Every structure is written in C-alpha cells, then in structure tokens.
C-alpha cells in the first residue's frame, strides 16, 4: 500500500512521520555523535519552530498517543527470561 501526505509519497514510516510533522525526526531526536554545538543549534531550531507553531505540540502529542495505543500490547508486554537447556539439565539464561 502506498501512503501519501499531501502530494508527497512516504516510502517508509520515518518519511511518513516527517511529512506529517513537517520537520525531520533528527531535529527532535538528535543524531549519534552530534557535537555540543550541533545539539545546541538543533534545540534552538526546535524552539523557534515551536514558537512559530504552538499547535505542533498538541498534534505531536496526539500522534504519539495514537501510536502508543496502537502498539500498547507490544510496548508493555512483560519480558520473561527464557530458560536454557544444556545436556538434559535446565539452566536459567542470564
């Protein structure tokens, strides 16, 4: 199935979110190995965007709540350690 936001096709989930928000995810989440200066610039840009579009917080919160609701079973499923079986003896895996 193909997904479009406006006239733009989203090829994966990240692109869909970026098109829906109007900003790249990296702006809000950061990137690996970013310098302190890059982080400061990213946070400044985020503050400017939120100042220009105060409704963005509500839209993002709504999207996040829907995503959590949709995937709650997976997000909150208990993790049960598997038991390892070695040569007929049972040992609990660490």
N, C-alpha and C positions, 0 to 999 in steps of 0.2 A: 504494500500500500504506500502511496506517495503522500507526503504531508507538505502543505503549503501554509505559510504565514504571509498574508498579503499576496504579492506576486512572486515571492521568493520560495523556492523549494528547500525544505530542510532534509538533508541527506542522512542525518543521524540525530540522536537525542540532544547532543550538545548544541548542534546548529538550531534545532527547534527551540530550545530554551533561549539561546542568544537572540534569535529573531523575535521571539515573544517578548523578551525583556527590552530589546533594542540596544543591548550592550553585550560585550563579550564576557563570558564567565570568568576569565582570568582577571578582569577588573575587580571582581568581588572576592574571588577565591585566592588570587595570587598565583605565582608560578614557583616551581622549585628553584632554589638557588638565587632568588632575587636579592639584590643588594638593599641595604637600608635606604638608599636614595630612591631606588625604584619602588620600594614599598611605600615610602612617603609620597611619591608622585602619584602612585596608584590610589592611595587613600584620599589624597587631595582631589583627584579627579572624581572619585566616588562621592565625596561630599558635595562637589559642585553639581553633579548630576542629580543628587537627592534634593539639593536646594532649588534647582530648576524644575524638578518634577516630584513634589512631595507625595503624590499619589502612588509613586513607584513602590514605596514600602508596603502599602496595602495590597497592591497587585502581586508583589513577590510573596508576601506572607500567605495570600490566598492560594497561589500556585504551590507553595511549599506544603501547606496544609492538605491540599488535594493529593499531592504526591505521597505524603505520609499516610493518609487514609487509604490510598490505593495499595500501598506496599506494606501496611502495618503488620500483616502476618509474617512477612519475611524480616522486617526490621526488628520486631520484638520477639521473635521465636527464641526460645531458650537454646543455648548451645550445650549439648550433652556430650561429654567426652566419650570417645569410642574406646572399647576395650580391645586390647591386642591379644591375640592368641599365639603363643610360642610353644611349639613342641608339646602340645597337649596340655600345657599349663596356661592358666589365664593370668594376664598381667595388665594392669590398668595403664593405658598410654598417658604420658605426661603432656 
